[in-house]
Amino acid sequence: MRVASGGLGAGTVGLALLVYAVLVLARIPEIVLQGRLWAEEGAIFFANAWNLDPVHALAMPVGGYLNLVANGATLAARYAVPLADAPYVTIAVALLFQLVPPLILLTARDQWLEPWPVRLAGMGLLLFVPGSDEIWLQTLHSQFELALAGGLILALEVPPGSRLLFGLFLLVLAPLCGPGAIALAPLFLLRLLLERTSGRLLQVVALGCGSALQVLGFFSLGGGRALTLNPALLLSVVTVKDLVVPFTGLTREASWVTALQSQIAAGHDPFLAIAAPLVVFGIVAAVAWGSGNRPALWLLAGAAATALSAYLGALDGALAIIDLRAGARYAFVPVSLTGLAFLALSAGRAPWRWPAAAVCAWLLLVGARAYTRPWPPVAHGPSWREQVALWQADPSYAIHLWPSPWVLRLAPK
């Protein structure tokens, strides 16, 4: 599957992105209507922007790594607008980064993406990811959108001209916002060794430079993070996050999840939870390999790398995220890439294309249902302007953030 000669026009791409942006904004209206800083985005990043000089605030690592987008966006929110309007800067920046993966998909000229229903389904798979409301319209987790962009760049053919330069910029920036994109570095190197093209070399250099700067200059393992080296535990996380949630949705019945946690905590290995991802993803990978579907193989490889990285270093450990909701952000990239792998198979050779298309349709249905039912702590919260007014009347007041009990304490300026 190589690059096709055609592609979508600028007007079509612009219109598609506009519709996508409207759907992003419309999902949780209170974010836009009331203004919102999310958890650490307000309590730590905006507080740093408020209290520190700009250079130190921009280069301040939080949680063991530099998050350049969150640092930069909260700095802009601090200095560019009045305090009452600060969330609208971070919301706008976050929206721009949520548009990056669909932009890459829309502008790619890979042959398997040529039919417009395939590209449309791809946008749906990026938009309708169960649990993605945790990363919605806030810059703290724009790092996951950038890691997803890295996975797409890995799987797609190298574009020419300005689109290549844009991709290189993203590959430098992504690892400077979080460790997720760094996990893709070995795969970029492998693709370079297989293809030996100048474009792949530039991608490796770009990702390598950003990764080296993050690891050597900012990264540290701490702050509640510890490497989880238990294969049974990691495979159980994959079962919950990458199979159960995307294929069944965020159901209310979670007693079996609690039982699974208890079983693992007691030192028992849950056979079904361990075997399920090995069997399911093993079959999908074998189909992709046997049919020569390179995009699907690279998408699956990217999903595996980002899942391993996220679950290995999850905050509070992997056991804590064996849950339908907890740590949903860690699954966003692997679930998105896996969905697109099925999409690539659906655009490939028979007889696998029709079962893969059915899987894509099911993922879209489950995801669309989750899209219409965002998690209440993400969908509702206090009005930022009202909170700022209370602080202005009493500077000792702690501004309440989303979700409770996060608060922001500001010294008068």
HELIX and SHEET records of a PDB file:
HELIX    1   1 ALA A   10  ARG A   27  1                                  18    
HELIX    2   2 PRO A   29  GLN A   34  1                                   6    
HELIX    3   3 GLU A   40  GLU A   40  1                                   1    
HELIX    4   4 GLU A   41  PHE A   46  3                                   6    
HELIX    5   5 ALA A   47  ASN A   51  1                                   5    
HELIX    6   6 PRO A   54  LEU A   58  1                                   5    
HELIX    7   7 LEU A   68  ALA A   80  1                                  13    
HELIX    8   8 LEU A   83  ASP A   85  5                                   3    
HELIX    9   9 ALA A   86  GLN A   98  1                                  13    
HELIX   10  10 VAL A  100  THR A  107  1                                   8    
HELIX   11  11 GLN A  111  LEU A  113  5                                   3    
HELIX   12  12 TRP A  116  LEU A  127  1                                  12    
HELIX   13  13 SER A  132  ILE A  135  5                                   4    
HELIX   14  14 THR A  139  HIS A  141  5                                   3    
HELIX   15  15 SER A  142  ALA A  155  1                                  14    
HELIX   16  16 GLY A  161  LEU A  173  1                                  13    
HELIX   17  17 ALA A  174  LEU A  176  5                                   3    
HELIX   18  18 ALA A  181  LEU A  184  5                                   4    
HELIX   19  19 ALA A  185  GLU A  195  1                                  11    
HELIX   20  20 SER A  198  GLY A  217  1                                  20    
HELIX   21  21 PRO A  231  VAL A  238  1                                   8    
HELIX   22  22 THR A  239  VAL A  244  3                                   6    
HELIX   23  23 VAL A  245  THR A  248  1                                   4    
HELIX   24  24 SER A  255  ALA A  265  1                                  11    
HELIX   25  25 PHE A  271  GLY A  290  1                                  20    
HELIX   26  26 ARG A  294  LEU A  312  1                                  19    
HELIX   27  27 ALA A  318  ILE A  321  5                                   4    
HELIX   28  28 ALA A  328  SER A  346  1                                  19    
HELIX   29  29 ARG A  353  TYR A  371  1                                  19    
HELIX   30  30 PRO A  376  ALA A  379  1                                   4    
HELIX   31  31 TRP A  384  ALA A  393  1                                  10    
SHEET    1   A 2 ILE A 399  HIS A 400  0                                        
SHEET    2   A 2 VAL A 407  LEU A 408 -1                                        
END                                                                             
